[in-house]
Each structure stands twice: as structure tokens, then as C-alpha cells.
Amino acid sequence: MNVAYPFSAVVGLDDLKLALLLNAVSPRVGGVLVRGEKGTAKSTIVRALAAQLPAVDTVPGCRFACDPAAPDPSCPDGPHDAGGPSERRPSALVELPVGASEDRLAGALDVERALTEGVKAFEPGLLAAAHRGVLYVDEVNLLHDHLVDLLLDAAALGTCYVERESVSVRHAARFLLVGTMNPEEGELRPQLLDRFGLTVEVRATRDPKERAEVVRRRLAFEADPAAFTARWENAEAELAERIAAARERLAGVRLPDERLEQIAAVCAGFEVDGLRADLVTASAALAHAAWRGGDEVTDEDVRAAARLSLPHRRRRDPFDAPGLDESLLDELLDGTSPEDPPPDGGGGGEPPAPPEDGGRGPAPSEDAGPEPDGRPGGGGGERVASAAAPHAVPLLEVPGVGEGAAGRRSRSRTARGRVTGARRPAARVRDPHVVATLLAAAPRQRARGRSGAGLVLRPDDLREAVREGREGNLVLFVVDASGSMAARRRMTTVKTAVLSLLLDAYQRRDKIGLITFRGRTAELVLPPTSSVEAGAARLRALPTGGRTPLAAGLARAAEVLRAERLRDPARRPLLVVVTDGRATAEGDVDRAAGLLAGTAGIVVDCEDGPVRLGLAGRLAARLGARLVPLGDLDGIVRAHRGRDGGKAA
């Protein structure tokens, strides 16, 4: 793990090395989640770990890497005799790609052979290949939720279960799970974060000398890989020996009741949910004691374990970032309780919320006077309005049935969900529709010479199920940040509404984008991403003031959606325009609206006061979108009901 990378060059890389080593010593720790910006050697160090793990003995020919000393009694390739022949092989490093299917991960029954030949054949997946090795998931936050659930269940149980068409397959799946992610691309749900044993945050150093050393070593490796590898060979061999020795020592390490109560006090003091944190911290403390060569868990071991096992379990809200207050940890380890519980967003290491006024002064309490073009409502100066706590919002859907990524917003044909029909398969059958298959074969039995009780099936009889579930969409917000929106604290209400919609998008597994328009131009404040945290941060700091270039905002939205259709054609967009309908150049709005023809949309009308011009309603008509008054946003039942023959839109 020393190969080519000076650990001082990446802040947090020493913690990452320790977290990986603790899992290598004791798989019971539960894996590692590595959070960090791109280019911080996350993948490099994970791949280096596999080379340091001791080789394993396996049963010859077993696809599930059974240990010949204690073979899995339920191994599909078994049964194997204990103490039988063995072969030695390096620990496996298996990588799970983001686009993997459930069949590829867990394995699949060969349904075609089962129906046509009567053979129950099982094809093992990546969980079987990773048994007794390392399973590495890059960009784990981009995996479909059901795959993450399946993966973490197998890691926790040490067993993979496959249940398909009345056939049950079970095999051992014990591996060191490592996931990496870039928080800018979206967070894992808190309940999934909790399933990872340890977490580490890494970022690149800003020290020029340390950065130069990284480049120097990389160039040396590219110039002569063999010589560079030989330079670190002894250090790597020593590390591998130390891991093997710690594994042997682990069974003899004691966890005194005093230390166990200390672990419980620390977890209770940080107010983590459930008891998984206590179990993980205890396992990590035992592994740490074995790693340092001790035979009993000490304060040092508990502290090292808590620093890695608790940060991601402090997260309470989707907009919170994981973190740990080490001063509070020291107080709890010393047996002293803090006078006050850690404040939300602060004591747990979570970064404090940005100043609601963005450091620019308080939000205006009344109209700020005329704009430069003579219209009332907001001068040319910038102001940053506050936002209240987000609230629940109703379901906003895109019309029709899509085929996008799994989510919880709009209707979609998916691999999971209720069966709505059957069709001829375009490739190998993964989800057969048995009744439809039998109905297709039944009329042809006489021609096929059937003489017995069973049906004569042919490959062209096979039908696969058509399922309908929910998909995630691209929710593109186009927010009016002009001076007119600052009047009567209107922007505070707007920000609260959009923040609530962002929270809803997080819960429904959407991608989001944020465009604002004010002054003379429109700006793509947040390119389409899965990170609602980034969207919330940009929204809170959004200033208001100046003219209202509505046409520019709509044109920018059309440009963004056009690019996203090329990048992800299956993901359908939902346009949410938040405005009072005022426009600096009224004539250009029609042309810009025409660019968005056919896009499902909502116009949130922010106009208030005793005299209303109805400009947002005219915009909604131009866009073919549903008009929703800002004050009624939380009273919608279905934002588009009635536009598509009474169907949800």
C-alpha cells in the first residue's frame, strides 16, 4: 500500500490506510466508504490493498472459493470433503461496475435451460467471485438502491441468497467491501451510509512540495515500472506479513467490560441511531488492538475506532455532511459528559449552515424601490434572502411511461415492479413470464409431436415479463432572482419552496439542475447532478436584484436539456419555473418558450399582493405547463392531473 503515493499528499489518506487495514484484519468491521474529491488516489490505494492480503487456499475447481479446511456445506459446487486437496491463489479483487445488473451481482439461474432442457443451472455472480477477497465498488452512490441493499445485506450476513422461479441457491460471500464516492455527485441515503462499517473523508493537499512528489513518483513509475515496484517490494512484503500476524492474533484479543461500556457511552453521547455503531466500533477496536500487537483493547483503540465508525452516522438530514467533533469524543472517552448536547449542524462535526444572509446583510422587509427599467420591486443592488426549514411537497410527475433509471417519481418500465404484461425477449431471458410462455407453446403441441404429460417448449416460446415501477427524472429548476422577487420578502418563501422540492428530489432519486436569471443573463448555477446538497448550498447563497431576463432563463434551460438528452436519453426531464412572470424583453419570451415545446413543466406563480397581472399564467400557457400559485404549492394533489386524459402527468 506504499506504492507510488506519499500519504502526506492527500489529507485523510493515513486514516484511509488504517480503515482498510482494520477491515483486512477483521472482515467483521463491515467495510469502508471512502468519500472524497476526484483525483485523490481513492482507487489507487484500494487496488494496492488487494496485493497485500495473504493468499488463500481454495478447493480446486470450486467457483465459490471454498476453504478446503472448512468448506461451505451449502456450496452449489459441493459438497466438498473437509481436509481435501487444495490450491493456493492470491486474494481476489473484484470490481463492481456502476451499470451492473442484479443478475451480474448475485448470480442468475439459466432460465432458458431450465424451461427448455429441464436443467437447474446457476451462474455465479460477482459476490461469489469476491468471496474471501476484496469487492470494490467505485462511485457506490451512483448504484441503484436495490443493488446497494443487496450488496450490503450480503456483506453483513456473509451469505448470498438467490431466489428465482422456485429455485433457491445459497453460498458464502464474505469479503472486504470498499466503496468510493465523490459527494459532488450525490449522497447515499442515511440508512445505507449506516451499513458501511467505517468511513473516511479524503482531499488533496494544497502543499506544492507534496503535490510535486506525487507527480515525481508517478513519472518514475511510468519510466520504469519494474524498478519502481522493486523499490517498494520489501515494504509491501513486511506489510503483508503484519496483516497475516494481526489476523492470527485477533482471536486472542480481549475487550474488557470497562472498554465496552466506554464504547457504548461514546455512541450514546453522539446520539447515533440504533446499535450498529456500537457493534462496529467494538469490532474495529479489537482489530486495531490486534494490528498494533496488543492483547487487550485500550483507550487508544477505542478512539481510533470511533473516529472512523461514527462520522457518517451523525448525519441527520439529507443536506448534512458527515463529520465528527473530536473534542466531544475526547470528553466522552474521558468519562465526562458535555454540559450541552452537540448543537445541530455543529457539535457532531457537521459544518454549520451558511449564513442565511450570505454575509451580505439582511433580507429586505419591503419593496426596495424601482428597478433600473422603472418597474417597482427591487433595485439594482444584490440581496440574499433567508430560507425556512423545508416541508413536505406532493408528488410531481412527468406524463406517460418512461424507461429511465429506477427512482420514485414517474411511471416507468423497469426491471423491478409489478408485472403489467409480457413480450418476446430481445436477448437472453432474465425475467420470464411463465404463463405467457406456456400460452405461446400450448397451440403448437400437436405439431411438435407431444406424447407425454409435459409441454414441449422451444426457445421461440419464451416470453419475458413487462414490469412497471417508478423512475427518477431530471428536475431542472429555473428560478427568477431579479429585483422584483425581493419585494415583500417574497424570495424567502421562494427559497423555502425550492428547498422543499430539492428535498423531495433527493427522496425520489432524481437528478437536479438549477438555473437562475437576473440582471442581463441567465446562469447555470448547478449543472445536472445527483447532489442535492450542492443544490441547497447554491440556493441558500443565491442573491437577488436587477432586471428580469426571463427569455434568457428559458433559453438556457432549453440548452441544458438538449445536452442532457444526448448524455442520458432515457431520463425524462421535469421543468420547474419559479417566477412572477415579469420579463425585461417580453417579445423574446415566446421564442424561448418555443424551444421547450413538449417538455413537462410547472410554473410556480410567485406574484402576490392585491393587484396581480397574471403574467405567470400567460407563461404557463406558452409552455403548456401547469400553473401552481406559490402559496398553494403544498396543497397540490397531482401537479399535472387532467392534462393526459385524467392520467397523472
C-alpha positions in Angstrom: 0.0 0.0 0.0 3.0 2.2 -0.1 3.3 2.0 -3.8 3.8 5.4 -5.5 1.8 7.5 -3.1 3.2 9.7 -0.3 0.4 9.7 2.3 1.0 13.3 3.3 0.0 14.3 -0.3 -3.7 13.5 0.5 -5.4 14.8 3.6 -7.1 11.8 5.3 -5.1 9.1 3.4 -3.5 7.9 6.6 -7.0 7.3 8.0 -8.0 5.5 4.8 -5.0 3.2 5.1 -5.9 2.4 8.7 -9.5 1.8 7.9 -8.6 -0.6 5.1 -6.1 -2.4 7.3 -8.6 -2.8 10.1 -11.0 -4.5 7.6 -8.2 -6.6 6.3 -7.5 -7.8 9.8 -11.2 -8.4 10.7 -13.9 -8.5 8.0 -16.5 -8.2 10.8 -15.7 -4.5 10.8 -18.1 -4.2 7.8 -16.2 -2.4 5.0 -15.1 1.1 4.2 -16.8 4.0 2.5 -14.3 6.5 1.0 -15.6 10.0 0.4 -13.5 12.5 -1.5 -13.0 14.8 -4.4 -11.8 13.4 -7.7 -8.1 12.6 -8.2 -7.3 11.8 -4.6 -5.9 8.2 -5.1 -9.1 6.5 -3.7 -9.0 3.8 -6.3 -5.2 3.5 -6.3 -4.9 2.7 -2.6 -7.9 0.2 -2.7 -6.3 -1.7 -5.6 -3.0 -1.7 -3.8 -4.6 -3.3 -0.7 -5.5 -6.5 -2.5 -1.9 -7.2 -3.3 -1.0 -7.1 0.4 -3.7 -9.6 1.5 -2.4 -13.1 2.3 -3.1 -15.7 -0.4 -5.9 -18.1 0.3 -6.3 -21.9 0.0 -9.3 -23.0 -2.1 -10.9 -26.2 -3.2 -9.7 -27.0 -6.8 -12.3 -26.2 -9.4 -14.8 -24.6 -6.9 -16.2 -21.4 -8.4 -17.1 -20.1 -4.9 -13.5 -20.2 -3.5 -14.4 -22.6 -0.7 -11.8 -23.1 2.1 -10.7 -26.8 2.0 -10.2 -26.7 5.7 -13.9 -25.7 6.3 -15.8 -25.9 3.1 -19.3 -24.3 2.8 -21.8 -27.1 3.3 -24.3 -25.3 1.0 -21.8 -24.6 -1.8 -23.6 -25.1 -5.2 -20.4 -26.8 -6.4 -20.2 -29.0 -3.4 -20.3 -30.9 -1.2 -16.6 -30.8 -0.5 -14.8 -33.0 1.9 -13.0 -31.2 4.7 -9.3 -31.5 4.5 -9.3 -32.5 0.9 -7.0 -31.3 -1.9 -6.3 -27.6 -2.1 -4.8 -25.0 -4.4 -3.3 -21.6 -3.3 -4.3 -18.4 -5.1 -4.0 -14.7 -4.5 -6.8 -12.8 -2.7 -9.3 -11.7 -5.4 -10.0 -8.1 -6.2 -13.4 -7.9 -7.8 -14.8 -4.6 -9.2 -18.5 -3.9 -9.4 -19.3 -1.5 -12.3 -21.9 1.1 -11.9 -24.1 -0.3 -14.7 -24.1 -3.9 -13.3 -27.4 -5.7 -13.1 -28.8 -7.7 -10.1 -28.0 -10.9 -12.0 -24.4 -9.9 -12.5 -24.0 -9.1 -8.9 -25.8 -12.0 -7.2 -25.7 -14.6 -10.0 -28.6 -15.9 -12.0 -30.4 -19.1 -12.9 -30.2 -20.0 -16.6 -34.0 -19.8 -17.1 -33.8 -20.7 -20.8 -32.1 -24.1 -20.0 -34.5 -24.7 -17.1 -37.5 -24.3 -19.4 -36.2 -26.0 -22.5 -33.9 -28.7 -21.0 -35.2 -29.1 -17.5 -31.8 -28.3 -16.1 -31.4 -26.1 -13.0 -28.1 -24.3 -13.9 -26.8 -21.5 -11.7 -24.3 -18.9 -13.0 -22.4 -17.3 -10.0 -22.1 -13.5 -9.9 -19.6 -11.1 -8.6 -20.4 -11.8 -4.9 -19.2 -15.4 -5.4 -16.0 -14.2 -7.2 -15.3 -11.8 -4.3 -15.6 -14.4 -1.6 -12.5 -14.3 0.7 -11.2 -11.3 -1.2 -12.0 -7.6 -1.9 -15.1 -6.3 -3.5 -14.5 -2.8 -4.8 -17.4 -0.5 -5.8 -16.4 2.7 -7.4 -19.0 5.5 -7.4 -21.2 3.5 -5.0 -23.6 6.4 -4.7 -24.5 6.0 -8.3 -25.6 2.4 -8.0 -29.3 1.7 -8.0 -30.6 1.5 -4.5 -31.8 -2.1 -4.7 -28.2 -3.2 -5.7 -26.7 -1.3 -2.8 -29.3 -3.0 -0.5 -28.4 -6.5 -1.9 -24.7 -5.8 -1.7 -24.8 -4.6 1.9 -27.1 -7.4 3.0 -24.6 -10.0 1.6 -21.7 -8.1 3.3 -23.5 -8.1 6.7 -24.7 -11.8 6.5 -21.6 -13.3 4.8 -24.1 -15.1 2.6 -25.7 -14.5 -0.8 -29.2 -15.8 -1.4 -30.7 -16.1 -4.9 -34.4 -16.9 -5.1 -35.7 -17.3 -8.6 -38.7 -19.3 -10.0 -39.0 -21.6 -7.0 -35.3 -22.4 -7.0 -33.2 -21.4 -4.1 -29.4 -21.0 -4.2 -27.2 -20.0 -1.2 -23.5 -19.6 -1.0 -20.9 -18.0 1.3 -19.9 -14.4 0.4 -17.5 -13.0 2.9 -15.4 -10.2 1.5 -13.8 -6.9 2.4 -16.2 -4.3 1.0 -14.8 -1.0 -0.2 -16.9 1.8 -1.7 -15.7 5.1 -3.1 -17.8 8.2 -4.0 -17.5 11.8 -4.9 -20.0 13.7 -2.7 -20.5 16.2 -5.5 -22.4 13.6 -7.4 -24.9 12.9 -4.7 -25.0 11.2 -1.3 -26.0 7.8 -0.2 -29.2 7.6 1.9 -28.5 7.7 5.6 -29.8 4.1 6.2 -27.3 2.9 3.5 -24.5 5.0 4.9 -25.1 3.3 8.3 -24.5 -0.1 6.7 -20.8 0.7 5.9 -18.6 -0.1 8.9 -16.1 2.8 8.6 -15.9 6.0 6.6 -13.1 8.2 5.6 -13.0 11.7 4.0 -10.0 12.4 1.8 -8.9 15.5 -0.1 -5.8 16.6 -1.9 -3.2 18.6 -0.1 -2.5 22.2 -1.2 1.2 22.0 -0.4 3.1 22.4 -3.7 6.0 20.2 -2.5 3.8 17.3 -1.6 1.9 17.6 -4.8 5.2 17.7 -6.7 6.3 14.5 -5.0 3.1 12.7 -6.3 4.0 13.7 -9.8 7.6 12.7 -9.4 6.7 9.2 -8.3 4.1 8.8 -11.0 6.7 9.8 -13.7 9.2 7.4 -12.1 6.7 4.5 -12.3 5.9 5.2 -15.9 9.5 5.4 -16.9 10.5 2.1 -15.3 7.6 0.1 -13.7 9.8 -2.9 -12.7 12.4 -0.8 -11.0 9.8 1.3 -9.2 8.0 -1.8 -7.9 11.2 -3.4 -6.8 12.0 -0.2 -4.7 8.8 -0.8 -2.6 8.9 -4.6 -2.6 10.4 -5.1 0.9 8.0 -2.6 2.5 5.0 -4.3 0.9 6.2 -7.8 2.0 6.5 -6.5 5.6 3.0 -5.1 5.5 1.5 -8.3 4.2 3.3 -10.2 7.0 2.0 -7.8 9.6 -1.6 -8.2 8.3 -1.3 -12.0 8.5 0.1 -11.8 12.0 -2.7 -9.5 13.2 -5.3 -11.9 11.8 -3.9 -14.7 13.8 -3.6 -12.5 16.9 -7.2 -11.2 16.7 -8.9 -14.2 18.3 -6.9 -13.7 21.4 -7.6 -10.0 21.9 -9.8 -9.2 24.9 -12.4 -6.5 25.2 -12.8 -5.6 28.9 -16.2 -4.6 30.2 -14.8 -1.2 31.0 -13.9 -0.6 27.4 -17.2 -2.0 26.1 -19.1 0.4 28.4 -16.8 3.2 27.1 -17.8 2.4 23.5 -21.5 2.4 24.4 -21.1 5.8 26.2 -19.4 7.3 23.2 -22.1 6.1 20.8 -24.8 7.3 23.1 -23.1 10.6 23.5 -23.1 11.2 19.8 -26.8 10.2 19.6 -26.4 7.8 16.8 -29.4 5.7 15.8 -29.6 2.0 16.6 -26.8 -0.2 17.8 -24.9 -0.9 14.7 -22.4 1.8 15.6 -21.6 0.1 18.9 -21.0 -3.2 17.2 -18.8 -1.8 14.5 -16.8 0.3 17.0 -16.2 -2.7 19.2 -15.1 -4.8 16.2 -12.8 -2.1 14.9 -11.3 -1.6 18.3 -10.5 -5.3 18.6 -8.9 -5.2 15.1 -6.9 -2.1 16.0 -5.6 -3.8 19.1 -4.5 -6.8 17.0 -2.9 -4.5 14.4 -0.7 -2.7 16.9 0.2 -6.0 18.6 -1.7 -5.7 21.8 -3.7 -8.4 23.6 -6.3 -6.1 25.1 -8.4 -3.2 23.8 -7.3 0.2 25.3 -8.4 3.8 25.1 -6.2 4.3 22.1 -8.0 1.5 20.2 -11.5 2.8 21.1 -10.6 6.3 20.0 -9.1 5.1 16.7 -12.2 3.0 16.0 -14.7 5.8 16.9 -13.0 8.3 14.7 -13.7 6.0 11.7 -17.0 4.4 12.7 -19.1 7.4 13.8 -18.8 10.4 11.4 -21.3 9.1 8.8 -23.7 8.0 11.5 -24.1 11.6 12.8 -25.9 12.6 9.6 -29.5 13.6 10.4 -30.7 15.4 7.3 -30.0 14.9 3.6 -28.4 18.3 3.5 -26.0 17.5 6.3 -22.4 16.3 5.7 -20.9 13.6 7.7 -18.4 14.7 10.4 -17.2 14.2 13.9 -16.5 16.6 16.8 -13.2 15.3 18.2 -13.3 17.5 21.3 -16.7 15.9 22.2 -15.1 12.5 21.5 -12.3 13.3 24.0 -14.8 14.4 26.6 -16.8 11.1 26.2 -13.7 9.0 26.3 -12.5 10.8 29.5 -15.9 9.9 31.1 -17.1 13.5 31.3 -20.4 14.4 29.7 -20.6 17.8 27.9 -22.8 20.3 29.6 -24.9 20.7 26.5 -25.6 18.2 23.7 -23.9 18.9 20.4 -25.8 21.5 18.6 -27.5 20.5 15.3 -25.1 21.1 12.4 -22.2 21.9 14.7 -21.2 19.6 17.6 -21.3 16.4 15.5 -18.7 17.7 13.2 -21.3 18.7 10.6 -20.5 22.0 9.0 -22.6 25.0 10.2 -25.2 26.2 7.9 -24.1 29.0 5.7 -25.2 32.5 6.9 -28.7 32.9 5.8 -27.9 36.4 4.6 -24.8 35.1 2.8 -22.8 37.7 4.7 -24.3 40.4 2.6 -26.8 41.9 5.0 -30.4 41.1 6.0 -33.2 40.3 3.5 -35.3 43.3 2.6 -38.5 43.7 4.6 -40.4 45.7 2.0 -40.2 46.8 -1.6 -36.8 48.2 -2.3 -37.9 50.7 -4.8 -37.9 50.8 -8.6 -35.6 48.7 -10.8 -33.4 50.5 -13.4 -36.1 49.9 -16.0 -38.6 51.8 -13.9 -40.6 48.7 -12.7 -41.3 48.5 -9.0 -39.8 45.9 -6.8 -36.1 45.7 -6.1 -33.3 48.0 -7.0 -30.1 47.0 -8.7 -28.3 46.1 -5.5 -27.9 42.4 -4.6 -29.6 40.9 -1.5 -29.5 37.4 -0.1 -32.8 36.2 1.4 -33.0 33.6 4.0 -34.8 30.2 3.7 -37.0 28.5 6.3 -36.9 24.8 7.0 -38.1 22.6 4.1 -41.6 21.0 4.2 -43.2 18.0 2.5 -44.4 18.6 -1.1 -46.8 16.5 -3.2 -45.7 14.2 -6.0 -45.0 15.9 -9.2 -44.8 13.5 -12.2 -43.8 13.5 -15.8 -46.6 12.4 -18.2 -46.7 8.9 -19.7 -44.5 5.9 -19.0 -40.7 6.2 -19.4 -37.8 3.8 -19.3 -35.3 5.8 -17.2 -33.2 5.0 -14.2 -35.0 3.4 -11.2 -36.4 6.0 -8.8 -39.6 7.1 -7.1 -41.2 9.8 -9.2 -42.8 9.0 -12.6 -44.2 5.8 -14.1 -41.7 3.7 -15.9 -41.0 0.3 -17.4 -38.3 -1.2 -15.1 -36.7 -4.4 -14.1 -38.4 -4.3 -10.8 -42.1 -3.5 -10.1 -45.5 -5.0 -10.8 -46.0 -7.2 -13.9 -48.2 -5.5 -16.5 -47.7 -7.8 -19.5 -45.4 -9.9 -21.5 -43.3 -9.6 -24.6 -40.8 -11.5 -26.8 -37.3 -11.2 -25.4 -34.8 -9.2 -27.4 -31.9 -11.1 -25.8 -31.4 -13.6 -23.0 -34.4 -14.0 -20.8 -33.8 -12.7 -17.3 -37.3 -12.4 -16.0 -39.6 -15.0 -17.7 -43.3 -14.7 -17.8 -44.2 -18.3 -17.2 -47.9 -18.1 -18.0 -47.3 -16.2 -21.3 -44.6 -18.7 -22.2 -46.9 -21.7 -21.7 -49.7 -20.0 -23.6 -47.4 -19.4 -26.5 -46.3 -23.0 -26.6 -49.7 -24.7 -26.0 -51.2 -24.3 -29.5 -48.1 -26.0 -31.1 -48.0 -29.2 -29.0 -49.7 -31.4 -31.6 -47.4 -30.2 -34.4 -44.4 -30.9 -32.2 -45.5 -34.5 -31.6 -46.1 -34.2 -27.9 -46.9 -37.6 -26.4 -46.3 -37.2 -22.6 -47.7 -35.1 -19.9 -45.2 -32.3 -20.2 -45.2 -29.4 -22.7 -42.7 -29.4 -25.5 -41.1 -26.0 -25.3 -38.9 -24.2 -27.8 -36.8 -21.1 -27.4 -39.2 -19.0 -29.5 -42.0 -19.8 -27.0 -40.2 -17.8 -24.3 -41.8 -14.6 -23.1 -40.4 -12.1 -20.6 -42.3 -10.1 -18.1 -43.0 -6.4 -18.7 -42.9 -4.6 -15.3 -43.9 -1.1 -14.3 -42.3 0.8 -11.5 -41.0 4.3 -10.9 -38.2 6.2 -12.4 -36.1 9.1 -11.3 -36.2 12.2 -13.5 -34.1 15.3 -14.2 -35.8 18.1 -12.3 -34.5 21.4 -13.7 -35.3 24.4 -11.6 -35.3 27.8 -13.4 -35.5 30.4 -10.6 -36.3 34.1 -11.1 -33.7 36.0 -8.9 -34.5 39.5 -10.2 -35.2 42.5 -8.1 -39.0 42.1 -8.3 -38.6 38.8 -6.4 -37.0 40.5 -3.5 -40.2 42.5 -2.7 -42.1 41.8 0.5 -39.7 39.0 1.4 -41.0 37.0 -1.5 -37.7 35.4 -2.1 -37.7 33.8 1.4 -40.9 32.0 0.5 -39.5 31.0 -2.9 -36.2 29.7 -1.5 -38.2 27.6 1.1 -40.4 26.2 -1.6 -37.5 25.3 -3.9 -35.5 23.8 -0.9 -38.5 21.6 -0.2 -38.6 20.5 -3.8 -34.9 19.7 -3.6 -35.5 17.5 -0.6 -38.3 15.8 -2.5 -36.0 15.2 -5.4 -33.4 13.6 -3.1 -36.0 11.2 -1.7 -37.3 10.3 -5.2 -33.7 9.6 -6.6 -33.8 12.4 -9.2 -31.0 14.4 -10.8 -31.4 18.1 -10.3 -30.2 21.2 -12.0 -30.5 24.9 -11.1 -30.6 27.9 -13.4 -31.1 31.4 -12.2 -31.8 34.6 -14.1 -31.4 38.2 -13.1 -29.7 41.3 -14.4 -28.9 40.7 -18.1 -28.2 37.0 -18.2 -29.1 33.5 -17.0 -26.6 31.3 -15.2 -26.4 27.6 -14.8 -25.7 27.7 -11.1 -25.7 23.9 -10.7 -25.2 21.6 -13.7 -27.4 18.4 -13.6 -26.2 16.3 -10.7 -27.5 13.9 -8.0 -26.0 16.1 -5.3 -29.0 17.9 -3.7 -26.5 19.1 -1.0 -24.8 21.2 -3.7 -28.1 22.5 -4.9 -29.2 23.5 -1.4 -25.9 25.3 -0.8 -26.1 27.3 -4.0 -29.8 28.1 -3.4 -29.2 29.5 0.1 -26.4 31.8 -1.2 -28.4 33.0 -4.2 -28.6 36.8 -4.3 -31.5 38.7 -5.9 -31.6 42.0 -7.7 -31.6 43.6 -11.1 -33.7 43.1 -14.2 -35.7 40.1 -15.3 -34.2 38.3 -18.3 -36.9 35.6 -18.4 -36.2 34.7 -22.0 -32.6 34.1 -21.3 -33.5 31.7 -18.4 -35.8 29.7 -20.7 -33.3 29.6 -23.5 -30.6 28.4 -21.0 -33.0 25.7 -19.8 -33.5 24.5 -23.4 -29.8 24.4 -23.9 -29.2 22.3 -20.8 -32.0 19.9 -21.6 -30.7 19.4 -25.1 -27.3 18.4 -23.8 -28.8 16.1 -21.2 -30.9 14.3 -23.8 -27.7 13.4 -25.6 -25.9 12.4 -22.4 -28.8 10.4 -20.8 -31.6 10.0 -23.3 -33.7 7.6 -21.1 -34.0 10.1 -18.2 -37.1 12.3 -18.8 -37.0 16.0 -17.6 -39.4 18.0 -15.5 -39.0 21.7 -15.8 -39.9 23.8 -12.8 -40.0 27.6 -13.5 -40.3 29.8 -10.4 -41.2 33.3 -11.3 -43.7 36.2 -11.0 -43.8 36.3 -14.9 -42.3 39.7 -15.3 -39.9 39.9 -18.2 -37.4 42.6 -19.3 -37.8 41.7 -23.0 -41.4 40.4 -23.4 -41.1 39.7 -27.1 -38.3 37.2 -26.7 -40.2 35.0 -24.2 -42.4 33.4 -27.0 -39.3 32.3 -29.0 -37.6 30.9 -25.9 -40.8 29.1 -24.8 -41.0 27.5 -28.2 -37.6 25.9 -27.6 -39.1 24.0 -24.6 -42.2 22.6 -26.5 -43.1 19.1 -25.4 -41.2 19.4 -22.1 -43.3 18.5 -19.0 -43.3 21.6 -16.9 -44.7 23.5 -13.9 -44.8 27.3 -13.4 -44.8 28.3 -9.8 -46.5 31.7 -9.7 -44.7 34.0 -7.2 -46.9 37.0 -7.8 -48.6 38.3 -4.7 -50.3 41.5 -3.4 -53.8 42.9 -4.0 -53.1 43.7 -7.7 -52.0 40.8 -9.9 -51.1 41.0 -13.5 -51.4 37.2 -14.3 -48.1 37.2 -16.1 -47.0 33.8 -14.8 -50.3 32.3 -16.1 -49.5 33.5 -19.6 -46.1 32.0 -19.3 -47.6 28.6 -18.3 -49.9 28.7 -21.3 -46.9 29.4 -23.6 -45.0 26.5 -22.1 -48.0 24.1 -22.0 -47.2 23.8 -18.3 -49.4 23.6 -15.1 -49.7 26.8 -13.2 -49.2 26.5 -9.4 -49.6 29.5 -7.1 -46.6 29.7 -4.7 -48.9 29.8 -1.7 -50.7 26.6 -2.8 -47.6 24.5 -3.5 -48.1 22.2 -0.5 -51.8 21.7 -1.4 -51.3 20.1 -4.8 -52.5 16.5 -5.2 -51.2 15.9 -8.6 -49.4 18.7 -10.4 -50.4 17.5 -13.9 -53.6 15.5 -13.4 -56.1 16.1 -16.2 -53.6 17.0 -18.9 -53.3 13.4 -20.2 -56.9 12.1 -20.2 -57.1 12.2 -16.4 -53.8 10.3 -16.0 -51.1 11.5 -13.7 -48.8 13.8 -15.6 
